Amino acid sequence: MERADAIVIGAGHNGLVAANLLADAGWSVEVLEATPQPGGAVRSGYVTAPGYLSDLFSSFYPLGYASPVMKNLELQDQGLAWTHSPDVLTHLLPDGRAATINRDLETTMASMEQFAPGDGERWRHAYDDWSSVSPHMLKVLFQPFPPVRSGLGLARQLRVAGSLRLARRLVLSVRELGSELFEGEGAKLALAGCTLHTDLSPEEAGGGVYGWLLAMLGQEYGWPVPVGGAQQITAALVRRLEERGGRITYDTPVSRILVAQGKAMGVRTADGRNWRARRAVLADIPAPTLYLDLVGERWLPSRFTEDLEFFRWDGATVKVDWAVNGKIPWKNPAAATAGTVHLGADLNGLTRYAAHLATDEMPPHPFLLMGQMTTADPSHSPEGTESAWAYTHLPHRKHWSPEDIAAHVERMEAVMEEHAPGFGRMVVGRNVFSPADLERENPSLVGGALGGGTAAAFQQLFLRPIPGLGRPDTPVERLFLASASAHPGGGVHGAPGANAARAALARDRALTGRAYQAVINAAHDAIYR
């Protein structure tokens, strides 16, 4: 029997973050990864044409760059370096106009001012509001719920009236938030397009906070990418872990959590081997997979399994990577210098697009989230060319026919052609990931869902993954949920992994009262300082 202080299931970025923090505490750590390589949805590869590097799943990392969890790991010591496109984001309207966010505030203001007099200053005011709460907000977002320390700090800064205004802003839809903050369509779309990085519509309560967060992070930090591709984040995490004695075993899917007297004692893998965990098991896998497939109903309260029936996945995704033998011929040159381009809809178009998804229909005119990787990092393809991708959401279904996917890819490329005539003739290589392809490459992307579960308000905070405490603890003692299914959810920021590691460390000390709180505070300081 193999033994370690901690067994971590899954070498996605959250699993690797958790493993690193436990190794920092002196624990022996064994990571078991079901696939042949680490990284989960943080990987790169050559899938289109020779010399064209693609970020296979996630790309552009404002949350990772700003995350106190990732910063504290000091991955720059492992060779991780960041780079930026000239512009952060451009949203192309159907009429050809463009709303652009640039890290230079004055440049962003000038873009928004084109849509309505005064919107430039309104953007500055919105950014000032963000800047005043940013340090506390980021700590609040990436800590277990409730975030007592940082929450109190934020409350002290804002006082009662300011806290209530912020609380109201956090529950607004992005349409309502945009309408309250701005007059013109450009700034409103900059927020709304960011919200649609999640599975929320412009009309859903709580959607505004995602648009505000991503847009303002773009203004403050940009949306950077790792030099050399997304894989460099994973490579840095792996090197750091191995330097501290941690091990990763690949092609080793876990088939069962071994439980005795309500405690997780280890895991069994598909090859029949048992792995003993002396202190904890941490799972960087989706919540339904962990509880229903690996733990089993025997060890779960009946109400818990009932609540799991209502767990909602985020929408499916189809992603296309292109190798382009020149720079993309945008009608509006504002798109040429943006790392990320939103295209295919104005605000009402986004609502119609989301309505198709909500009614389980294929959107006839998809909204695209598109990345120009060489524009952001020249190492992605030969000089003068572009490694590009675009993805769009689909309804979450168990099965998609190849014909449906092929037809939708044609719609996606028609949107590209509409905004960049001649684009299709320049494509020299293409790779399509359907929802099933995404799940095959990374089993945690169930049905092509990227976020580990919906971002809707009814499945956030203490309601994630089901109504409870919003913490990584599970009904099985010594078992901790470390994936995006746990609070605070999707995104490459490492918080679910860090929170699970913190909980495991605190539980291991098995202390009470002031001593217990001292452990909590020390773990907090180690992870979030």
Solvent accessible surface area in square Angstrom, and as a share of the most:
residue,aa,sasa,rsa
1,M,136,0.61
2,E,63,0.28
3,R,133,0.48
4,A,5,0.04
5,D,21,0.11
6,A,0,0.00
7,I,1,0.00
8,V,0,0.00
9,I,8,0.04
10,G,10,0.09
11,A,0,0.00
12,G,12,0.12
13,H,17,0.08
14,N,6,0.03
15,G,0,0.00
16,L,0,0.00
17,V,0,0.00
18,A,0,0.00
19,A,0,0.00
20,N,0,0.00
21,L,14,0.07
22,L,0,0.00
23,A,9,0.07
24,D,68,0.35
25,A,55,0.42
26,G,62,0.60
27,W,15,0.05
28,S,46,0.30
29,V,5,0.03
30,E,4,0.02
31,V,0,0.00
32,L,2,0.01
33,E,15,0.07
34,A,44,0.34
35,T,15,0.09
36,P,88,0.55
37,Q,58,0.26
38,P,22,0.14
39,G,0,0.00
40,G,12,0.12
41,A,27,0.21
42,V,2,0.01
43,R,16,0.06
44,S,20,0.13
45,G,16,0.16
46,Y,142,0.54
47,V,52,0.30
48,T,22,0.13
49,A,18,0.14
50,P,131,0.83
51,G,41,0.40
52,Y,16,0.06
53,L,15,0.07
54,S,1,0.01
55,D,0,0.00
56,L,12,0.06
57,F,13,0.06
58,S,29,0.19
59,S,18,0.12
60,F,17,0.07
61,Y,7,0.03
62,P,10,0.07
63,L,28,0.14
64,G,4,0.04
65,Y,67,0.25
66,A,3,0.02
67,S,0,0.00
68,P,16,0.10
69,V,2,0.01
70,M,15,0.07
71,K,107,0.45
72,N,25,0.13
73,L,2,0.01
74,E,83,0.37
75,L,8,0.04
76,Q,115,0.51
77,D,104,0.54
78,Q,22,0.10
79,G,59,0.57
80,L,14,0.07
81,A,51,0.39
82,W,73,0.26
83,T,32,0.19
84,H,47,0.21
85,S,6,0.04
86,P,81,0.51
87,D,18,0.09
88,V,8,0.04
89,L,1,0.01
90,T,0,0.00
91,H,0,0.00
92,L,2,0.01
93,L,2,0.01
94,P,71,0.44
95,D,96,0.50
96,G,30,0.29
97,R,106,0.39
98,A,11,0.09
99,A,1,0.01
100,T,14,0.08
101,I,1,0.00
102,N,23,0.12
103,R,117,0.43
104,D,71,0.37
105,L,36,0.18
106,E,99,0.45
107,T,60,0.35
108,T,0,0.00
109,M,17,0.07
110,A,62,0.48
111,S,11,0.07
112,M,0,0.00
113,E,71,0.32
114,Q,139,0.62
115,F,28,0.12
116,A,12,0.09
117,P,119,0.75
118,G,26,0.25
119,D,0,0.00
120,G,3,0.03
121,E,101,0.45
122,R,80,0.29
123,W,0,0.00
124,R,74,0.27
125,H,115,0.51
126,A,1,0.00
127,Y,38,0.14
128,D,74,0.39
129,D,45,0.23
130,W,0,0.00
131,S,48,0.31
132,S,55,0.36
133,V,6,0.04
134,S,3,0.02
135,P,86,0.54
136,H,55,0.24
137,M,7,0.03
138,L,11,0.05
139,K,81,0.34
140,V,30,0.17
141,L,44,0.22
142,F,5,0.02
143,Q,5,0.02
144,P,5,0.03
145,F,48,0.20
146,P,73,0.46
147,P,21,0.13
148,V,91,0.52
149,R,110,0.40
150,S,8,0.05
151,G,25,0.24
152,L,96,0.48
153,G,9,0.08
154,L,18,0.09
155,A,44,0.34
156,R,171,0.63
157,Q,81,0.36
158,L,38,0.19
159,R,187,0.68
160,V,115,0.66
161,A,56,0.44
162,G,10,0.09
163,S,35,0.22
164,L,120,0.60
165,R,164,0.60
166,L,22,0.11
167,A,52,0.40
168,R,129,0.47
169,R,43,0.16
170,L,57,0.28
171,V,94,0.54
172,L,23,0.12
173,S,11,0.07
174,V,2,0.01
175,R,64,0.24
176,E,90,0.40
177,L,1,0.01
178,G,1,0.01
179,S,60,0.39
180,E,87,0.39
181,L,27,0.14
182,F,4,0.02
183,E,112,0.50
184,G,5,0.05
185,E,54,0.24
186,G,0,0.00
187,A,0,0.00
188,K,39,0.17
189,L,0,0.00
190,A,1,0.01
191,L,0,0.00
192,A,1,0.01
193,G,0,0.00
194,C,0,0.00
195,T,0,0.00
196,L,3,0.02
197,H,52,0.23
198,T,26,0.15
199,D,43,0.22
200,L,5,0.03
201,S,17,0.11
202,P,0,0.00
203,E,80,0.36
204,E,60,0.27
205,A,66,0.51
206,G,9,0.09
207,G,0,0.00
208,G,0,0.00
209,V,26,0.15
210,Y,51,0.19
211,G,0,0.00
212,W,2,0.01
213,L,16,0.08
214,L,20,0.10
215,A,0,0.00
216,M,1,0.00
217,L,0,0.00
218,G,0,0.00
219,Q,5,0.02
220,E,60,0.27
221,Y,46,0.17
222,G,0,0.00
223,W,11,0.04
224,P,0,0.00
225,V,1,0.00
226,P,0,0.00
227,V,67,0.39
228,G,22,0.22
229,G,0,0.00
230,A,0,0.00
231,Q,48,0.21
232,Q,61,0.27
233,I,1,0.01
234,T,0,0.00
235,A,26,0.20
236,A,0,0.00
237,L,0,0.00
238,V,19,0.11
239,R,98,0.36
240,R,20,0.07
241,L,0,0.00
242,E,97,0.43
243,E,122,0.55
244,R,98,0.36
245,G,56,0.54
246,G,6,0.06
247,R,131,0.48
248,I,24,0.12
249,T,36,0.21
250,Y,73,0.28
251,D,95,0.49
252,T,6,0.03
253,P,55,0.34
254,V,20,0.11
255,S,49,0.32
256,R,95,0.35
257,I,3,0.01
258,L,38,0.19
259,V,25,0.14
260,A,48,0.38
261,Q,172,0.76
262,G,26,0.25
263,K,78,0.33
264,A,0,0.00
265,M,53,0.24
266,G,0,0.00
267,V,0,0.00
268,R,96,0.35
269,T,2,0.01
270,A,70,0.54
271,D,91,0.47
272,G,50,0.48
273,R,99,0.36
274,N,44,0.22
275,W,4,0.01
276,R,72,0.26
277,A,0,0.00
278,R,109,0.40
279,R,85,0.31
280,A,1,0.00
281,V,0,0.00
282,L,0,0.00
283,A,0,0.00
284,D,18,0.09
285,I,22,0.11
286,P,6,0.04
287,A,0,0.00
288,P,22,0.14
289,T,41,0.24
290,L,0,0.00
291,Y,5,0.02
292,L,78,0.39
293,D,86,0.45
294,L,12,0.06
295,V,3,0.02
296,G,13,0.13
297,E,115,0.52
298,R,199,0.73
299,W,66,0.23
300,L,14,0.07
301,P,71,0.45
302,S,84,0.54
303,R,167,0.61
304,F,31,0.13
305,T,19,0.11
306,E,86,0.39
307,D,28,0.14
308,L,8,0.04
309,E,138,0.62
310,F,159,0.66
311,F,22,0.09
312,R,128,0.47
313,W,48,0.17
314,D,12,0.06
315,G,17,0.16
316,A,0,0.00
317,T,2,0.01
318,V,0,0.00
319,K,5,0.02
320,V,0,0.00
321,D,1,0.01
322,W,0,0.00
323,A,0,0.00
324,V,0,0.00
325,N,83,0.43
326,G,11,0.10
327,K,101,0.43
328,I,10,0.05
329,P,47,0.29
330,W,22,0.08
331,K,133,0.57
332,N,37,0.19
333,P,104,0.65
334,A,35,0.27
335,A,0,0.00
336,A,47,0.36
337,T,55,0.32
338,A,0,0.00
339,G,0,0.00
340,T,2,0.01
341,V,0,0.00
342,H,0,0.00
343,L,0,0.00
344,G,4,0.04
345,A,6,0.05
346,D,41,0.21
347,L,17,0.08
348,N,83,0.42
349,G,12,0.12
350,L,0,0.00
351,T,35,0.21
352,R,146,0.53
353,Y,6,0.02
354,A,12,0.09
355,A,51,0.40
356,H,52,0.23
357,L,38,0.19
358,A,90,0.70
359,T,86,0.50
360,D,76,0.39
361,E,83,0.37
362,M,38,0.17
363,P,0,0.00
364,P,85,0.53
365,H,91,0.41
366,P,0,0.00
367,F,0,0.00
368,L,0,0.00
369,L,1,0.00
370,M,0,0.00
371,G,0,0.00
372,Q,3,0.01
373,M,1,0.00
374,T,10,0.06
375,T,27,0.16
376,A,2,0.02
377,D,4,0.02
378,P,99,0.62
379,S,67,0.43
380,H,0,0.00
381,S,9,0.06
382,P,64,0.40
383,E,179,0.80
384,G,42,0.40
385,T,16,0.09
386,E,1,0.00
387,S,2,0.01
388,A,1,0.01
389,W,13,0.05
390,A,0,0.00
391,Y,25,0.09
392,T,0,0.00
393,H,13,0.06
394,L,1,0.01
395,P,7,0.04
396,H,69,0.31
397,R,72,0.26
398,K,191,0.81
399,H,156,0.70
400,W,36,0.12
401,S,43,0.27
402,P,103,0.64
403,E,123,0.55
404,D,56,0.29
405,I,12,0.06
406,A,56,0.43
407,A,38,0.30
408,H,0,0.00
409,V,4,0.03
410,E,122,0.55
411,R,78,0.29
412,M,0,0.00
413,E,42,0.19
414,A,59,0.46
415,V,1,0.01
416,M,0,0.00
417,E,63,0.28
418,E,72,0.32
419,H,12,0.05
420,A,0,0.00
421,P,66,0.42
422,G,6,0.05
423,F,1,0.01
424,G,43,0.41
425,R,204,0.74
426,M,43,0.19
427,V,37,0.21
428,V,82,0.47
429,G,12,0.12
430,R,123,0.45
431,N,30,0.15
432,V,44,0.26
433,F,13,0.05
434,S,15,0.10
435,P,3,0.02
436,A,71,0.55
437,D,32,0.16
438,L,2,0.01
439,E,64,0.29
440,R,152,0.56
441,E,46,0.20
442,N,14,0.07
443,P,69,0.44
444,S,34,0.22
445,L,9,0.05
446,V,35,0.20
447,G,11,0.11
448,G,0,0.00
449,A,1,0.01
450,L,67,0.33
451,G,18,0.17
452,G,10,0.10
453,G,3,0.03
454,T,1,0.00
455,A,15,0.12
456,A,4,0.03
457,A,61,0.47
458,F,102,0.43
459,Q,5,0.02
460,Q,27,0.12
461,L,83,0.41
462,F,93,0.39
463,L,46,0.23
464,R,4,0.02
465,P,15,0.09
466,I,14,0.07
467,P,85,0.53
468,G,44,0.42
469,L,131,0.65
470,G,4,0.04
471,R,75,0.27
472,P,4,0.03
473,D,73,0.38
474,T,21,0.12
475,P,53,0.34
476,V,2,0.01
477,E,73,0.33
478,R,25,0.09
479,L,1,0.00
480,F,5,0.02
481,L,3,0.01
482,A,0,0.00
483,S,6,0.04
484,A,22,0.17
485,S,0,0.00
486,A,4,0.03
487,H,12,0.05
488,P,25,0.16
489,G,1,0.01
490,G,32,0.30
491,G,35,0.33
492,V,18,0.10
493,H,4,0.02
494,G,0,0.00
495,A,0,0.00
496,P,0,0.00
497,G,0,0.00
498,A,0,0.00
499,N,3,0.01
500,A,0,0.00
501,A,0,0.00
502,R,21,0.08
503,A,14,0.11
504,A,1,0.01
505,L,34,0.17
506,A,3,0.02
507,R,72,0.26
508,D,43,0.22
509,R,141,0.52
510,A,75,0.58
511,L,59,0.29
512,T,114,0.66
513,G,58,0.56
514,R,227,0.83
515,A,50,0.39
516,Y,86,0.33
517,Q,87,0.39
518,A,56,0.44
519,V,16,0.09
520,I,20,0.10
521,N,40,0.20
522,A,63,0.49
523,A,10,0.07
524,H,19,0.09
525,D,66,0.34
526,A,51,0.40
527,I,5,0.02
528,Y,2,0.01
529,R,188,0.69
